[in-house]
Amino acid sequence: MALKRKSRSASQLRAGDWVEVRSEEDVLRSLRSDGTLEKMPFMPEMLKYCGQRFRISAVAHKTCDPAHRTGGRKLDNAVHLEGLRCDGASHGGCQAACLLFWKTDWLRPIGAADDPRVPAAAMQGLSRPELNRATTKAGAGEHPRYACQATQLFEATRLLHWWDVRQYVRDLTTGNVTLAHMLRVLLLSWVAALIRTGIGYRVTTAVYDRLHRFLMRYPAPKIGGAIRLGQATPREDLQLLPNEVVRIKSNAEILSTLNESGKNRGMWFDEEMAPYCGGTYRVAQRVEKIINEVTGEMMEMKSPCITLEGVVCKSVYSRWRLFCPRAITPYWREVWLERIDRRGDE
């Protein structure tokens, strides 16, 4: 497919624009001794994309912070590129599959032939071995502590209050969100806030459910289970493998597996997962280990969980971080899934 030529500076980038990742030499020259630019790490997993062209999926002017639970976070000069997630190859095989952040100094807008510059923030630069060494905070001992974009995200961002209207304007002007979608989500969030006050609870809940079905074309998410805290929640071991096709059970079926805090064996079922209920998806991978975003330590899961292709958080219900473009991949217990075809219909 031919690329549409554009002449656009990095500060004007929008979702849908094409960019080229700068050369490895240029990127390495932009980094500080700790492998970061504006406190955001450039990771070895990203080097393979140097010199290639990709489309921007979203301008990362804001993000979320589930690790420290501070709500929305603001950052500058960053975007997400379509389909580019960390494979964990240089971080102990972490399977979190985080969507990568790309500083605009690491990119060249397509058509910007008049911009051959080395990134403006160039420091002394790094070599490949030095970049690899920057992936750990402590030596490569028995229990290394890793450094990556997820572990450093809090330091690379600053607090963004949910009431800061400028973020929503930027969501629109960057093309991250359409006006129609924004209005639907904001209206529902206002009704949900009214429900949380407890005023006219039954009436407002009924209004919310009807309004949600009308605006979103699917039922309002339900997340609270009935199993008492302290009691065991059910499990199922389907031994699912990548590329198998599964159906996500209905919201009601999943509720029957959750305790009163909305968890199954310690794992949340989140509102952002509910819109996918009843859908059919391919298994992306069995997740057995991920990096703790606070400590940098590798965490081994007591029982593997599943990620599904194309299933990501769309930040429609997250109270303090609406329209976050980070697109975190949610984890699914196998008891929430049904196998349709072991071979994935290939």
Protein Blocks (a to p, Z undefined) as FASTA:
>chain_A
ZZddddddfklgcehiacddddfklmmmmpcfkopaehiacdfklmmmgoiacddfbdcf
bccdfknonopaddehiacdehiacehlmngopaklpacdddfklpccehilmlmbccfk
lcebpafklmmmmmpfbdcbfbdcdddfklmmmmmpccddfklmklmmmmmmnomacfkl
mmmmmmmmmmmmmmmnopaklmmmmmmmmmmmmmnopacddfbdfbdghiacddddehpa
ehiacddddfklmmmmpcfkopaehiacdfklmmmgoiacddfbdcfbdcdfknopacdd
fbdcdddehiacehlmlmklghiaklpacdddfklpccfblnloZZ
